[in-house]
Amino acid sequence: MFADHGLECLESRRLFTGASVSHGVLRVVGNETNHNIITVNNSVDGKNVDVSVSWVTALKVKKNFSASFPKSIGFKKINISGGIRSDTINVSQANGSVGIKTRIESGRGDDTITTGGEADVIYAGKGNDVVNSGGGKDLVYGGLGNDNLSGGTDNDTLWGGNGADTVNGNDGDDKLGGVLGMNTLVGGAGHDTFVVTKLSNNPQNDFNALQDKLVSKEKASDTDAPPA
């Protein structure tokens, strides 16, 4: 059964799975209790944003939601939410960058998140997550778990959170957060900022004192990083 605005009501006690536009935001919601495959991409002609959410229920029933939203209706942001299982979330570049600011909260589970040339804010949440944020000036929070976070060609900020994380800024002047946990920090090309309690707590790193900046912060005063 479908409710208004293209959302499927799974149970009266649950949130909706699907997508809708409200107050200038395209909201995409995965199934809360099952593994999701969420894809957001441009239509072939670039005039619409196509959304697909696929999942399999506990009874092995395959379900899918899909819709196409014209950019002409004026949404300026995309918010994507996963569930408590391992989700795969892809903001595809198949037909070029979506070009709309995107926020992703994948929730719990070992999630895989891939985004493109738009400016992204990504909260990977609890779990051993893999995030590739692509182009654009991105802000990525790994959260609790052993995460693998990679930026792209622009100036990105990536926070590892609690756990043994691998944080790779790649190109650009990036900011890498290794305040919590024992992490691998790779700034890559560019003039990068390493934010740590002690660099020795992150023994695998490519910090270069001639071109990079080192910032020391205590955990309690680290206001830039959210709680793990």
N, C-alpha and C positions, 0 to 999 in steps of 0.2 A: 504494500500500500504506500502511496506517495502522498506526502503532505505538501503544502504550498511551498513555493520558492525552490522546488527541485531537491527537497530533502526527504530521505526515506526514514520513516519512524519505525525503528526496530522493536522497541518495547516502550511502554508508557513511562517506565521508571528511568529510561536512559536518554542520553542526548541523541541527536540525529546524526546520521551518516550521510554525507553528500556535499553539496555546495550551494551557496546562495550569495547574492550581493545585497548589502545593506549599509547605508551611511558611507558610501564610497569605498567599501572594503569587500573584496571577494573572499569569502570564508569557505575553506575546504576542510571537512572533518572526516577523519578515518573512523573505522569501526573501533569501539573502545576496547573490546575484549578479544579480538582476533588479530592475526597478522594482516597488515595492509600493504598493498602496492598502490601508491598514490603518484600519479603523473600529472603535471601541469605543463602545458606548452602552447606556443602559438599555433593557430591554424595555418594551413598552407599559404593562404593569402595574407597572413599577418593581421587580419582584422578582428579576430576573436581569440580568446584564451580558452583552450580545450582542457577539460578536467576529467580524469578517470580515477575511480577508487575501486579496487578489487579486493575481495577477501573470501575466506572459506570459513563457514560456521563450524561449530563443534560437531555437528551432524554431517560434516563433509559436503555441505551444500555450497556450491560456488555462487557468489553474488557479485554484482558489478553495478556501479553507478557511473554514468557519463553525461556530460552536458557541455555546451559551448556558449560562452558568454561574450557578446559583442563588446569590444573596447569602447564603442561609441556611447555606452550607457554611463561611462564616466567613473569607474572605480580606479582609485589611485594606489591602492595597496592590496596585497594578497596575504592572507593569514592561513597557514596550514597546520592542522593538529593531527597527531598520530594517536596511538592508544597505548595499552599496557604491554603489548607483545612487541616482537621485533618487526619494525616497519621498514619498508623501502620507499623513500620519498625522492622523487626526481623532478626537478624543474628543468625540463628538457631544452636543449639547444637545437633540436632537429630542424626547426624552421626559424632559427635565429633567436636572439635573446628576447625574453618576454618584455624586458625593459620596465618593469614595475617593481617597486620596493616590495620585498617578500620577507615575511616573518614565519619561521617554522618552530613549532614546539612538538618534538617527536614523542615525548612522554617516556615511559619506561621501556625496557627491552633493548636488545642489541640492534640498534638501528643503523641503516645505511642511507646517508643523505647526500645528494648531489645537486648542486645548483649552478647557475650560469653567470651571465654578464651583468645581471641586475644587482642592486645593493641588497644584501641579505642580512637578517638577524636570525641566528640559529641557536636554539636551546636544545641540545641533544638529550639532556636528562639522564636518569639513572640507567646504567648499562654500559657495555663495551661497544662504543659507537664508532662508526667510520664516517667522517664528514669531508667532502671535497667541495669547497665553496666557489670555485671557479673565479671568473672575472668579477669586477665590481669591488667597491670598498665594503668589506664584509665584517660582521661582528659575530664571533662563534664562541659559545660556551659549551664545554664538554660535559660538565657535571660529574656526578659520581660514577666511577668505573674507569677501566683502562681504555682510553679513547685514542683514536688516530685522527688528527685534525690537520687539514691541508688548506692553505689559502691559495690565491691565484696570482694574477699579474699586477693587481693593485695593492693599495696600502691597507692591509687587513689587521684586525685585532683578534687574537685567538687565545682563549683561556682554557687551561687544561682541567682544572678542578681536582677533587680528591681522586687519587689513583696514579698508576704509572702510565702516563700519557706520552704519545709522540705528537709533537706540535711542529708543523712545518709551514713557515710563512711563504716560501717560494719567492717569486720576484716581488719587488716593491719594498717600501719602508714600513715594515710590519712591527706590531707590538705583540710579544709572546708572553703569556702569563704562566709562570711555573711556581707560583706561591705555595700551592698545595700539592702534596705528593712528591715522588721522585720521577722526574720526567726527562724525555729527550727533547731538546729545544734546538730547532734548526731555523735560523732566520732566512738563509738563502741569500740571493743577491739583494743589494740595497742596504740602507742604513737602518738597522733594526734596533728595537728597544726590548731588552730582556728584563722582565719584572719578576723578581725572585725574593725569597727570604735570604738565601745564600746560593750563589752560583754552584757551590759544591754539592748542594742538594739535588742538582740537575746535572750529573757528571757527564752526560752525553750532550754536548752542545757545540755550536760553531761560533760562539761569541768572539768578536774581534775588537779589541780595545781601540784600534785605530779608526774604526768606522761605526761601531755599534755603541749603544748607550745601555748602561747597567743601572737599574733602579731597584733598591732594596726596600721591601715592605714586610711588616709583620702581618700575620694572618688576620688579626683582629682589626687592623686599620686598612685592610685591602678593600676599599670601597668600590673599586672598579669591577671586582669579580663577584658574581652572585653566590649565595650559599650552594654548596655542592649537593 
